[in-house]
Amino acid sequence: MTDARQAALDYHAKPIPGKLSVELTKPTATAKDLALAYSPGVAEPCREIARDPENAYRYTGKGNLVAVISDGSAILGLGNLGALASKPVMEGKGVLFKRFAGINSVDIEVNAESPQAFIDTVARIADTWGGINLEDIKAPECFEIEQALIEQCSIPVFHDDQHGTAIVTAAGMLNALEIAGKALDEARIVCMGAGAAAIACMKLLVTCGARAENIVMLDRKGVIHTGREDLNQYKAMFAADTDRRTLDDAIDGADVFVGLSGPGLMTADHIRKMAPNPVVFACTNPDPEIHPDLARETRPDVIMATGRSDYPNQVNNVLGFPFIFRGALDVRATRINEEMKVAAVHALKDLAREPVPQEVLDAYEMESMAFGRDYIIPTPVDVRLLERITSAVAQAAVDSGVARRPYPSHYPLKSVDDVYGV
């Protein structure tokens, strides 16, 4: 067993198995405390919630509680390992919610025999939480599941593998193209991969201004084109009217490559064929479609992003989902809509253009860091993410009519210590 593998197992097992625990928020030292916490005192908030369900936000932790739910059908890059095997990832997601946005969470692993069974299970218990983060559910089932739960639930439902990846990718892409001297609406984009993240990324880029006719998407069988008869409805949205059939065909003259597929699928020959100042987001993790060292050696003019933390420009979902949920929860949004996603994109994009705080430089042991080829996306340790993205998302929810509370008076948040002001 390698040292890294053993360290990971020890981290999860010792000194207490798992990564999360439950904490008390009220005193329980006396008999009076316990009588208020449970019987008979607990009857009073029960009556108030029965009278008005909105009182659940006043008398319980619902308003700061997110469920992280999976069926285990697409666990990281490991594939379908089953619902129970997804539990370490779902706990990990809960750690990130708490660490970065002060949000409590509970992980739910659903051993469902069909998408409808999963939908029915989650819908019946959805009132428990203030929001639902779907995770590691394979395509195309994830699209059906998310849409059905959005329609059936009165709380935000967000599949982070789709939209979190798309939001961070779009923010970095807008900055990368500006540095490259190119416009999104004119850029020729090649997307390697046609799963949940890839389709969501391309849809959000179109929302942000890309032209669908400038996008070529590839799956395991090659270019997704209008002549194919094996496409589901989600891939069909990006079927191109083209005679290009392979990545070698599609990449010729392309401005952008987005990889959400598998390791090593892009070669030096491929990147050589791209237009000047190519933008390459090779996001398969830990081994990207093309290694950043090879990409830069082959094309010194490349603007490169990966999913790795040991290279610049990491496309990391933790830049988005904690703060998106924080903003949605604080205005009691009924959903996370396109306006909120786009607001998060632009808040993230704009933050990368501001001077980098000293604490970020210290964390990365760097003397300087500034907007440019090696800094197109903020880093996860930037404390300003909580303030900027949360505020933008909350305001967009209010402006677009999905908020049930006004923009919070205690905003902008400066730290997770401020989150209980609602």
URKA-V167752 format. One record per residue. N is the residue number from 1. RES is the residue in one letter. PHI is phi in radians with two decimals (none if undefined). OMEGA is omega as a letter, one per 40 degrees, with the letter a starting at -180 (NA if undefined). Layout:
# URKA-V167752
{{N,RES,PHI,OMEGA} {N,RES,PHI,OMEGA}}
This chain:
# URKA-V167752
{{1,M,none,a} {2,T,-1.21,i} {3,D,-1.05,a} {4,A,-1.14,i} {5,R,-1.15,i} {6,Q,-1.13,i} {7,A,-1.08,i} {8,A,-1.15,i} {9,L,-1.17,i} {10,D,-1.11,i} {11,Y,-1.03,a} {12,H,-1.39,a} {13,A,-1.70,a} {14,K,-2.12,e} {15,P,-1.36,i} {16,I,-2.23,i} {17,P,-1.01,i} {18,G,1.61,a} {19,K,-2.07,a} {20,L,-2.28,i} {21,S,-2.48,i} {22,V,-1.75,i} {23,E,-2.08,i} {24,L,-1.52,i} {25,T,-1.97,a} {26,K,-2.26,i} {27,P,-1.17,i} {28,T,-2.40,a} {29,A,-1.40,a} {30,T,-2.08,i} {31,A,-1.09,i} {32,K,-1.12,i} {33,D,-1.01,a} {34,L,-1.19,i} {35,A,-1.19,i} {36,L,-1.35,a} {37,A,-1.20,a} {38,Y,-2.24,a} {39,S,-1.34,e} {40,P,-1.67,a} {41,G,-1.06,a} {42,V,-1.13,a} {43,A,-1.11,a} {44,E,-1.13,i} {45,P,-1.13,i} {46,C,-1.04,i} {47,R,-1.11,a} {48,E,-1.18,i} {49,I,-1.24,i} {50,A,-1.10,i} {51,R,-1.24,a} {52,D,-2.58,a} {53,P,-0.97,i} {54,E,-1.09,i} {55,N,-1.17,i} {56,A,-1.06,i} {57,Y,-1.24,a} {58,R,-1.50,a} {59,Y,-1.92,i} {60,T,-2.31,a} {61,G,-1.50,a} {62,K,-0.89,a} {63,G,-1.23,i} {64,N,-2.22,a} {65,L,-2.26,i} {66,V,-2.10,i} {67,A,-1.62,i} {68,V,-1.85,a} {69,I,-2.17,i} {70,S,-2.54,i} {71,D,-1.88,i} {72,G,1.27,a} {73,S,-1.48,i} {74,A,-2.63,a} {75,I,-1.40,a} {76,L,0.81,i} {77,G,-1.76,a} {78,L,-1.61,i} {79,G,1.57,a} {80,N,-1.54,i} {81,L,-1.82,a} {82,G,1.67,a} {83,A,-1.06,a} {84,L,-1.10,a} {85,A,-1.16,i} {86,S,-1.43,a} {87,K,-1.01,i} {88,P,-1.03,i} {89,V,-1.22,a} {90,M,-1.16,i} {91,E,-1.08,i} {92,G,-1.07,i} {93,K,-1.07,i} {94,G,-1.11,i} {95,V,-1.04,a} {96,L,-1.20,i} {97,F,-1.00,a} {98,K,-1.25,a} {99,R,-1.11,a} {100,F,-1.71,a} {101,A,-2.36,i} {102,G,1.15,a} {103,I,-1.68,i} {104,N,-1.35,a} {105,S,-2.58,i} {106,V,-2.34,i} {107,D,-1.62,a} {108,I,-2.24,i} {109,E,-1.89,a} {110,V,-1.86,i} {111,N,-1.56,a} {112,A,-1.83,a} {113,E,-1.45,a} {114,S,-2.78,i} {115,P,-0.99,a} {116,Q,-1.15,i} {117,A,-1.13,i} {118,F,-1.11,i} {119,I,-1.03,a} {120,D,-1.08,a} {121,T,-1.08,a} {122,V,-1.20,a} {123,A,-1.05,a} {124,R,-1.23,a} {125,I,-1.97,a} {126,A,-1.12,a} {127,D,-1.11,a} {128,T,-1.09,a} {129,W,-2.04,i} {130,G,-1.54,i} {131,G,-2.89,a} {132,I,-2.24,i} {133,N,-1.83,i} {134,L,-1.43,a} {135,E,-2.62,i} {136,D,0.93,i} {137,I,-2.01,a} {138,K,-1.26,i} {139,A,-1.48,e} {140,P,-1.55,a} {141,E,-1.02,a} {142,C,-1.06,i} {143,F,-1.17,i} {144,E,-1.10,a} {145,I,-1.11,a} {146,E,-1.11,a} {147,Q,-1.10,i} {148,A,-1.14,a} {149,L,-1.24,i} {150,I,-1.04,a} {151,E,-1.24,a} {152,Q,-1.62,a} {153,C,-1.91,i} {154,S,-1.75,i} {155,I,-2.15,i} {156,P,-1.10,i} {157,V,-2.14,a} {158,F,-2.48,i} {159,H,-1.57,a} {160,D,-1.17,i} {161,D,-1.04,i} {162,Q,-1.43,a} {163,H,-1.43,i} {164,G,-1.10,i} {165,T,-1.07,a} {166,A,-1.12,a} {167,I,-1.13,a} {168,V,-1.18,i} {169,T,-1.08,a} {170,A,-1.12,i} {171,A,-1.09,i} {172,G,-1.14,a} {173,M,-1.16,i} {174,L,-1.05,i} {175,N,-1.23,a} {176,A,-1.08,a} {177,L,-1.17,i} {178,E,-1.11,i} {179,I,-1.11,i} {180,A,-1.33,a} {181,G,1.32,a} {182,K,-2.20,i} {183,A,-1.84,a} {184,L,-1.06,a} {185,D,-1.29,i} {186,E,-1.94,a} {187,A,-1.24,i} {188,R,-1.55,a} {189,I,-2.06,i} {190,V,-1.97,i} {191,C,-2.00,i} {192,M,-1.64,a} {193,G,2.16,a} {194,A,-2.46,i} {195,G,-1.57,a} {196,A,-1.02,a} {197,A,-1.15,a} {198,A,-1.10,a} {199,I,-1.12,i} {200,A,-1.12,i} {201,C,-1.07,a} {202,M,-1.18,i} {203,K,-1.10,a} {204,L,-1.24,i} {205,L,-1.08,i} {206,V,-1.13,i} {207,T,-1.02,a} {208,C,-1.45,i} {209,G,2.30,i} {210,A,-1.18,i} {211,R,-1.74,a} {212,A,-0.99,a} {213,E,-1.23,i} {214,N,-1.66,a} {215,I,-1.88,i} {216,V,-2.06,a} {217,M,-1.93,i} {218,L,-2.15,i} {219,D,-2.04,a} {220,R,-1.11,a} {221,K,-1.67,i} {222,G,1.95,a} {223,V,-1.09,i} {224,I,-1.48,a} {225,H,-2.23,a} {226,T,-1.18,i} {227,G,-1.47,a} {228,R,-1.44,a} {229,E,-1.94,a} {230,D,-1.92,a} {231,L,-1.66,i} {232,N,-1.35,a} {233,Q,-1.11,a} {234,Y,-1.38,i} {235,K,-1.19,a} {236,A,-1.05,i} {237,M,-1.05,a} {238,F,-2.01,i} {239,A,-1.24,a} {240,A,-1.64,i} {241,D,-1.51,a} {242,T,-2.60,i} {243,D,-1.71,i} {244,R,-1.30,a} {245,R,-2.24,a} {246,T,-2.19,i} {247,L,-1.07,i} {248,D,-1.06,i} {249,D,-1.23,a} {250,A,-1.21,a} {251,I,-1.36,a} {252,D,-1.09,i} {253,G,1.41,a} {254,A,-1.22,i} {255,D,-1.53,a} {256,V,-2.36,i} {257,F,-2.15,i} {258,V,-2.04,a} {259,G,-1.90,i} {260,L,-2.39,a} {261,S,-2.39,a} {262,G,-2.81,a} {263,P,-1.21,i} {264,G,1.23,a} {265,L,-1.42,i} {266,M,-1.87,a} {267,T,-1.85,i} {268,A,-1.04,i} {269,D,-1.09,i} {270,H,-1.11,a} {271,I,-1.22,i} {272,R,-1.10,a} {273,K,-1.45,a} {274,M,-1.34,a} {275,A,-1.17,i} {276,P,-0.99,a} {277,N,0.89,a} {278,P,-1.19,i} {279,V,-1.88,a} {280,V,-2.17,i} {281,F,-1.91,a} {282,A,-1.74,a} {283,C,-1.79,i} {284,T,-1.10,a} {285,N,-2.23,e} {286,P,-1.52,a} {287,D,-1.83,a} {288,P,-1.31,i} {289,E,-1.03,i} {290,I,-2.48,a} {291,H,-1.20,a} {292,P,-1.02,i} {293,D,-1.13,i} {294,L,-1.15,a} {295,A,-1.08,a} {296,R,-1.25,i} {297,E,-1.14,a} {298,T,-1.35,a} {299,R,-2.29,i} {300,P,-1.02,a} {301,D,-1.56,a} {302,V,-1.24,i} {303,I,-1.87,a} {304,M,-2.02,i} {305,A,-2.32,i} {306,T,-2.43,i} {307,G,-1.60,a} {308,R,-1.56,i} {309,S,-1.53,a} {310,D,-1.70,i} {311,Y,-2.34,i} {312,P,-1.08,i} {313,N,1.06,i} {314,Q,-1.40,i} {315,V,-1.43,a} {316,N,-2.20,a} {317,N,-1.09,a} {318,V,-1.17,i} {319,L,-1.24,a} {320,G,-2.11,a} {321,F,-1.04,a} {322,P,-1.09,a} {323,F,-1.43,i} {324,I,-1.13,i} {325,F,-1.16,i} {326,R,-1.03,i} {327,G,-1.12,i} {328,A,-1.15,a} {329,L,-1.14,a} {330,D,-1.24,i} {331,V,-1.94,a} {332,R,0.89,i} {333,A,-1.13,i} {334,T,-1.43,i} {335,R,-2.81,i} {336,I,-1.86,a} {337,N,-1.71,a} {338,E,-1.09,i} {339,E,-1.07,i} {340,M,-1.21,i} {341,K,-1.14,i} {342,V,-1.14,i} {343,A,-1.06,i} {344,A,-1.14,i} {345,V,-0.98,a} {346,H,-1.27,i} {347,A,-1.12,i} {348,L,-1.20,i} {349,K,-1.03,a} {350,D,-1.19,a} {351,L,-1.11,i} {352,A,-1.15,a} {353,R,-1.59,a} {354,E,-1.61,i} {355,P,-0.99,a} {356,V,-1.51,a} {357,P,-1.10,a} {358,Q,-1.08,a} {359,E,-1.13,i} {360,V,-1.24,i} {361,L,-1.04,i} {362,D,-1.10,a} {363,A,-1.11,a} {364,Y,-1.76,i} {365,E,0.91,i} {366,M,-2.19,i} {367,E,-1.44,i} {368,S,-2.63,i} {369,M,-2.75,a} {370,A,-2.58,i} {371,F,-0.87,a} {372,G,2.96,a} {373,R,-0.99,a} {374,D,-1.78,i} {375,Y,-2.68,i} {376,I,-1.91,a} {377,I,-2.37,i} {378,P,-1.05,i} {379,T,-1.60,a} {380,P,-1.09,a} {381,V,-1.53,a} {382,D,-1.32,a} {383,V,-1.18,a} {384,R,-1.26,i} {385,L,-1.01,a} {386,L,-1.06,a} {387,E,-1.20,a} {388,R,-1.31,a} {389,I,-1.26,i} {390,T,-0.99,a} {391,S,-1.09,a} {392,A,-1.12,a} {393,V,-1.17,i} {394,A,-1.08,a} {395,Q,-1.13,i} {396,A,-1.14,i} {397,A,-1.11,i} {398,V,-1.11,a} {399,D,-1.13,a} {400,S,-1.61,i} {401,G,1.47,i} {402,V,-1.82,i} {403,A,-1.55,i} {404,R,-1.81,i} {405,R,-2.35,i} {406,P,-1.24,i} {407,Y,-0.99,a} {408,P,-1.11,a} {409,S,-1.23,a} {410,H,-1.56,i} {411,Y,-1.34,e} {412,P,-1.38,i} {413,L,-1.30,i} {414,K,-1.79,i} {415,S,-2.72,a} {416,V,-1.15,i} {417,D,-1.17,a} {418,D,-1.56,a} {419,V,-1.31,a} {420,Y,-1.63,a} {421,G,-1.38,a} {422,V,-1.59,NA}}
